[in-house]
Amino acid sequence: MLDWFHIGMRFQNLTQLAKGLEETDDSPKRGAILKDIEDAKWHLWHGSAYRAIQRLGSLTWDVEAMPDGEAKTKLTAKLGDCLTYIDNNQSFIVNYGDRFRPGDPIASGFVESAVNQVVAKRFVKQQQMRWSDQNAHRLLQVRTAELNRQLRRHFEH
């Protein structure tokens, strides 16, 4: 499953760039671009990567038709990056709304935070006993197996 946090950050970046666009008479309105970005994000939240890709693809055409400028160049590049990211990972996109409502995880930030905390504690230079990179990796494998409820099976094997 693709972590919603990473998707959300990409869309936050797109939204900020779109807010920086200058409106002219011959360009699509900033509000319409922001709505298209929000619609694509909505489709992803509901597990429809294909519809999100369609929406972002048509948005790319709209932005490319705008007059040249630094904001347009940055937004076009980020839209391309976002499209590629979603297209490459669409098989890992789930219906996050269906997972969120009953309280199922939609992001792995709590796991990443725990890993960073454990590793940082042992790699502090003032620590009397420091771990090697190899041993830290082994610890993370054990912690991951524990979180995935596979540790007992590994020991039994």
VOGU-3710 file (C-alpha; in Angstrom, 3 decimals, decimal comma):
1> mldwfhigmr> 0,000/0,000/0,000  1,308/3,426/-0,925  1,626/5,745/2,050  -0,981/8,553/1,889  1,483/10,975/3,472  3,704/10,847/0,372  0,753/11,424/-1,945  -0,548/14,251/0,210  2,811/16,006/0,244  3,003/15,933/-3,557
11> fqnltqlakg> -0,455/17,462/-3,822  0,343/20,067/-1,181  3,314/21,100/-3,309  1,154/21,285/-6,460  -1,414/23,412/-4,628  1,230/25,860/-3,409  2,692/26,203/-6,900  -0,755/26,723/-8,446  -1,496/29,477/-5,937  1,590/31,284/-7,238
21> leetddspkr> 0,353/31,404/-10,843  -0,423/34,776/-12,365  -3,837/35,075/-13,928  -4,103/36,653/-17,351  -6,996/36,927/-19,795  -5,723/34,060/-21,965  -4,855/31,625/-19,161  -7,045/29,218/-17,241  -8,175/30,685/-13,952  -6,154/29,792/-10,859
31> gailkdieda> -9,347/28,614/-9,135  -10,054/26,102/-11,918  -6,504/24,730/-11,701  -6,760/24,405/-7,910  -10,118/22,622/-8,305  -8,604/20,150/-10,795  -5,736/19,418/-8,385  -8,218/18,869/-5,549  -10,367/16,629/-7,775  -7,356/14,481/-8,684
41> kwhlwhgsay> -6,485/14,184/-4,993  -10,101/13,189/-4,237  -9,935/10,428/-6,849  -6,734/9,095/-5,284  -8,248/9,183/-1,775  -11,067/7,019/-3,117  -8,705/4,564/-4,839  -9,221/5,668/-8,441  -5,684/6,182/-9,708  -6,819/5,993/-13,337
51> raiqrlgslt> -9,242/8,931/-12,927  -6,610/10,935/-11,054  -4,115/10,345/-13,860  -6,719/11,491/-16,393  -7,440/14,642/-14,399  -3,769/15,517/-13,936  -3,072/14,787/-17,612  -5,738/17,228/-18,777  -4,510/19,747/-16,205  -1,003/19,439/-17,668
61> wdveampdge> -2,383/20,422/-21,090  -4,146/23,430/-19,570  -1,021/24,611/-17,750  1,183/24,158/-20,827  -1,162/26,453/-22,756  -0,493/29,263/-20,289  1,963/32,084/-20,999  5,542/31,250/-20,054  6,815/32,101/-16,600  8,768/30,670/-13,709
71> aktkltaklg> 5,640/29,527/-11,833  4,317/27,774/-14,937  7,658/26,004/-15,493  7,791/24,775/-11,887  4,152/23,644/-11,890  4,573/21,813/-15,201  7,624/19,964/-13,864  5,892/19,014/-10,593  2,767/17,881/-12,448  4,942/15,622/-14,606
81> dcltyidnnq> 6,683/14,228/-11,535  3,352/13,623/-9,792  1,869/11,913/-12,852  4,899/9,631/-13,164  4,796/8,812/-9,438  1,101/7,917/-9,507  1,395/5,994/-12,764  4,363/3,952/-11,484  2,634/3,201/-8,166  -1,019/2,888/-9,149
91> sfivnygdrf> -1,148/-0,804/-8,241  -0,293/0,215/-4,649  -3,031/2,851/-4,344  -5,978/1,680/-2,251  -9,242/3,290/-1,232  -7,846/5,327/1,639  -11,317/6,529/2,654  -12,453/2,927/3,226  -9,376/2,293/5,357  -9,510/5,587/7,273
101> rpgdpiasgf> -13,131/5,383/8,464  -12,717/2,212/10,591  -9,320/3,411/11,834  -7,048/1,287/9,651  -3,639/2,820/8,912  -3,232/4,916/5,766  0,314/6,057/6,480  3,440/4,572/7,994  4,715/7,702/9,715  4,395/6,161/13,174
111> vesavnqvva> 6,607/3,246/12,092  9,171/5,531/10,464  9,235/7,655/13,598  9,801/4,608/15,827  12,617/3,367/13,598  14,282/6,789/13,545  14,027/7,041/17,319  15,562/3,593/17,916  18,375/4,133/15,430  19,127/7,674/16,608
121> krfvkqqqmr> 19,391/6,504/20,212  22,107/3,992/19,368  24,019/6,132/16,876  24,524/9,091/19,214  28,256/9,715/19,553  28,132/10,043/23,354  26,616/6,564/23,628  29,049/4,096/25,223  28,081/1,291/22,893  27,463/2,176/19,255
131> wsdqnahrll> 26,007/-0,167/16,677  27,528/-0,964/13,341  25,405/-0,319/10,245  24,996/-4,079/9,799  23,714/-4,610/13,348  21,359/-1,653/13,100  19,941/-3,187/9,926  19,433/-6,502/11,737  17,580/-4,749/14,549  15,291/-3,057/12,055
141> qvrtaelnrq> 14,554/-6,416/10,441  13,533/-7,824/13,833  11,383/-4,759/14,628  9,725/-4,976/11,214  8,980/-8,683/11,674  7,505/-7,883/15,098  5,291/-5,101/13,709  4,130/-7,390/10,888  3,370/-10,126/13,437  5,819/-12,476/11,693
151> lrrhfeh> 8,487/-12,735/14,412  7,047/-15,878/16,043  6,807/-17,609/12,658  10,453/-16,763/11,941  11,538/-18,206/15,287  9,437/-21,349/14,775  10,959/-21,814/11,342
//
